[in-house]
Amino acid sequence: MKRNLLKAAISLLVLLMLNVICLAQTPKFRVLALYSTNVESDHVDFAMQAMQFYGRMAAEKGFAFDTTSNWENLNDEKLKDYQVVVWLNEFPHNNTERAAFEKFMANGGAWLGFHVSGYNDKYTKWTWFVNFLGATFYNNNWPPLPAKMIVDDNTHPATKRLPKSYTAPINEWYGWKPNPRDNKDIKVLVTLSPENYPLGKKNIIPEGDIPVVWTNTKYKMLYMNMGHGDKNFTSDIQNQMFEDAIMWLGGK
């Protein structure tokens, strides 16, 4: 685990150095990605790969991609320099960080959240975020498995290059209650196909309408349930969505 983290950190450092060189001119937009290393190892693996993926993309596309594992950077002074905030594998736990994020979004900021970043339950006690996400965690499958996706909307900038359906790599999939689709402000973009059910072996999702990717139309935001393990970036098809999402969020 430590060796893998060291290799990932070295690779990320090289990418960030290249990014700085390529961004000698003013970047198109600035992204701040937050992550944690003291969380589930599969979530750490995802964060490390995501930082490499977006680090390379930033160097190619001309935007700034900064990363931090210090969640205290969710403050007004730091966020004023960024147009997009990404939560890779965690979420803020104190009221100071939460309030700064709420202000950032209210002032026109953009957000991309992966997998566990959207987790909330009766203990979360952050009403604003529950309304922002439009859903509450209900259940999950186990072990992580690939799954067929139905693309609900090919007109959204984040999903415009996706086919009508595709098979997403191995991931742990979350069910939601209430269903985000029932929220008038939520636009669902991708959904688990019913062909997957029953999904799981130990923890089984037997049925249901389960959105995977969506946006709250009151904000510039995207939530993606992908984000568990080291296989999420192995699909060229799905990677198109990861790329288009960040470009949409960072655009004017």
VOGU-3710 file (C-alpha; in Angstrom, 3 decimals, decimal comma):
1> mkrnllkaai> 0,000/0,000/0,000  2,756/2,461/0,980  4,789/1,563/-2,117  1,788/2,116/-4,360  1,080/5,467/-2,702  4,720/6,524/-3,173  4,692/5,576/-6,867  1,408/7,380/-7,369  2,704/10,453/-5,538  5,858/10,577/-7,700
11> sllvllmlnv> 3,821/10,223/-10,888  1,447/12,936/-9,730  4,347/15,268/-8,885  5,787/14,851/-12,381  2,395/15,548/-13,932  1,876/18,633/-11,810  5,335/19,933/-12,780  4,445/19,456/-16,440  1,164/21,188/-15,765  2,937/24,212/-14,312
21> iclaqtpkfr> 5,226/24,402/-17,347  2,340/24,115/-19,798  0,345/26,720/-17,917  2,902/29,504/-18,097  0,103/31,373/-19,814  -3,177/32,102/-18,049  -5,107/28,809/-17,605  -8,610/28,447/-19,027  -9,912/27,737/-15,529  -8,670/26,465/-12,181
31> vlalystnve> -9,679/23,251/-10,434  -9,061/22,332/-6,793  -9,353/18,604/-6,103  -9,591/17,446/-2,491  -8,887/13,922/-1,270  -8,006/11,963/1,851  -5,497/9,187/2,460  -6,919/7,968/5,778  -10,038/6,481/4,200  -10,887/3,115/2,648
41> sdhvdfamqa> -7,944/1,909/0,545  -10,089/1,417/-2,569  -11,131/5,046/-2,313  -7,502/6,121/-2,009  -6,647/4,089/-5,111  -9,360/5,873/-7,048  -8,213/9,300/-5,897  -4,609/8,627/-6,923  -5,657/7,482/-10,384  -8,091/10,379/-10,768
51> mqfygrmaae> -5,348/12,889/-9,964  -3,084/11,323/-12,580  -5,915/11,277/-15,139  -6,892/14,901/-14,616  -3,286/16,023/-14,220  -2,498/14,730/-17,714  -5,694/16,214/-19,084  -4,984/19,620/-17,542  -1,573/19,747/-19,216  -3,167/18,881/-22,561
61> kgfafdttsn> -6,220/21,151/-22,326  -4,674/24,167/-20,667  -6,447/24,370/-17,313  -4,951/24,335/-13,824  -5,461/21,245/-11,690  -4,341/21,601/-8,082  -4,727/18,942/-5,403  -4,770/18,939/-1,621  -5,462/16,502/1,176  -5,992/19,398/3,597
71> wenlndeklk> -9,739/19,937/3,779  -9,174/23,169/5,691  -8,481/24,594/2,231  -12,243/24,716/1,848  -12,263/28,347/2,957  -13,277/31,618/1,326  -9,723/32,862/0,802  -8,540/29,698/-0,952  -11,664/29,086/-3,007  -11,730/32,574/-4,535
81> dyqvvvwlne> -8,915/31,468/-6,863  -10,851/28,485/-8,282  -13,818/27,921/-10,565  -14,228/24,180/-9,908  -13,990/22,067/-6,752  -13,688/18,277/-6,961  -14,246/15,877/-4,078  -12,461/12,670/-4,962  -13,009/10,398/-1,984  -14,229/12,392/1,010
91> fphnnteraa> -16,361/15,329/2,090  -16,119/18,153/4,653  -17,032/17,243/8,217  -17,107/20,564/10,037  -19,360/23,599/9,756  -16,591/25,991/8,713  -15,668/23,968/5,619  -19,313/23,294/4,837  -20,243/26,971/5,021  -17,366/27,943/2,716
101> fekfmangga> -18,474/25,366/0,161  -22,092/26,539/0,313  -20,939/30,109/-0,324  -18,714/28,967/-3,195  -21,625/27,253/-4,925  -24,046/30,104/-4,244  -21,588/32,477/-5,933  -21,486/30,429/-9,141  -18,772/27,897/-8,400  -18,846/24,390/-9,906
111> wlgfhvsgyn> -18,557/20,987/-8,219  -17,748/17,433/-9,264  -18,262/14,721/-6,663  -17,339/11,053/-6,975  -18,757/8,020/-5,185  -18,390/8,367/-1,400  -18,264/12,165/-1,648  -22,046/12,000/-2,009  -22,564/9,699/0,944  -25,023/11,020/3,488
121> dkytkwtwfv> -27,320/9,406/6,042  -29,208/10,292/9,232  -25,935/11,141/10,979  -24,728/13,644/8,362  -26,733/16,580/9,737  -26,030/18,781/6,725  -29,458/19,614/5,362  -28,119/21,937/2,683  -25,988/19,177/1,147  -28,824/16,625/1,206
131> nflgatfynn> -30,930/19,084/-0,782  -27,990/19,960/-3,025  -27,333/16,304/-3,875  -31,029/15,486/-4,018  -30,643/12,000/-2,557  -29,726/9,993/0,547  -27,703/6,771/0,590  -29,877/3,674/0,952  -27,964/0,510/-0,026  -25,071/-0,855/-2,055
141> nwpplpakmi> -23,895/-3,982/-3,815  -20,908/-6,047/-2,718  -18,428/-7,060/-4,004  -17,691/-4,348/-6,564  -18,785/-5,418/-10,042  -18,957/-4,051/-13,585  -22,444/-2,956/-14,566  -24,376/-1,959/-17,659  -25,318/1,722/-17,815  -28,264/3,342/-19,550
151> vddnthpatk> -27,487/6,871/-20,749  -30,659/8,869/-20,104  -29,527/12,099/-21,713  -27,077/12,464/-24,613  -27,713/16,198/-24,895  -25,901/17,190/-21,712  -22,284/18,326/-22,269  -20,982/15,665/-19,863  -22,642/12,740/-21,660  -22,758/13,959/-25,252
161> rlpksytapi> -20,124/11,455/-26,437  -21,551/8,413/-24,650  -23,506/5,715/-26,478  -27,063/4,911/-25,397  -25,654/2,176/-23,164  -22,243/0,868/-22,134  -20,652/-1,359/-19,518  -18,912/0,544/-16,730  -15,823/-1,006/-15,083  -15,809/-2,614/-11,645
171> newygwkpnp> -17,294/-0,332/-8,992  -19,412/-0,429/-5,853  -22,845/0,918/-6,763  -25,056/2,905/-4,405  -28,837/2,904/-4,191  -30,669/6,037/-3,020  -33,788/6,770/-1,015  -35,382/9,126/-1,773  -34,634/8,612/-5,448  -32,909/11,693/-6,897
181> rdnkdikvlv> -35,133/11,377/-9,966  -38,098/12,353/-7,789  -36,528/15,746/-7,063  -37,789/18,383/-9,530  -34,354/20,054/-9,607  -32,426/16,873/-10,454  -31,633/15,861/-14,020  -30,526/12,221/-14,210  -27,941/11,545/-16,913  -26,967/7,889/-16,391
191> tlspenyplg> -28,821/5,011/-14,695  -28,078/1,393/-13,773  -29,685/-0,885/-16,337  -32,329/-3,290/-14,952  -30,370/-6,021/-16,757  -27,867/-5,898/-13,876  -30,268/-7,196/-11,235  -29,734/-8,947/-8,938  -26,490/-6,988/-8,559  -24,021/-8,324/-5,985
201> kkniipegdi> -23,209/-11,517/-4,107  -22,897/-10,595/-0,433  -24,834/-7,321/-0,487  -27,395/-7,525/-3,275  -29,360/-4,788/-4,991  -32,360/-6,823/-6,159  -34,176/-4,181/-8,205  -34,965/-0,510/-8,502  -34,474/2,664/-10,478  -30,935/3,674/-9,496
211> pvvwtntkyk> -29,430/6,860/-10,987  -25,636/6,857/-11,248  -24,802/10,285/-12,692  -26,892/13,424/-12,253  -26,918/17,185/-11,901  -28,887/19,564/-9,718  -30,077/22,142/-12,238  -30,040/24,919/-9,625  -26,240/24,672/-9,560  -23,328/23,881/-11,847
221> mlymnmghgd> -22,603/20,465/-10,424  -22,285/16,789/-11,247  -22,357/13,734/-9,028  -20,908/10,456/-10,321  -21,243/7,220/-8,370  -18,021/5,910/-9,912  -15,053/6,055/-7,552  -14,336/2,732/-5,841  -11,105/0,889/-6,661  -8,515/1,098/-9,395
231> knftsdiqnq> -10,540/0,101/-12,490  -12,705/3,185/-13,062  -10,380/4,715/-15,643  -9,984/1,542/-17,719  -12,928/2,334/-20,029  -12,210/4,654/-22,947  -15,961/5,180/-23,273  -16,474/6,209/-19,664  -13,326/8,329/-19,687  -15,008/10,539/-22,284
241> mfedaimwlg> -17,600/11,445/-19,669  -14,922/12,149/-17,056  -13,212/14,480/-19,544  -16,324/16,245/-20,791  -17,602/16,741/-17,259  -14,619/18,759/-16,112  -14,580/20,835/-19,297  -18,278/21,675/-18,884  -17,854/22,575/-15,234  -14,884/24,810/-15,981
251> gk> -16,456/26,504/-18,989  -18,142/29,876/-18,980
//
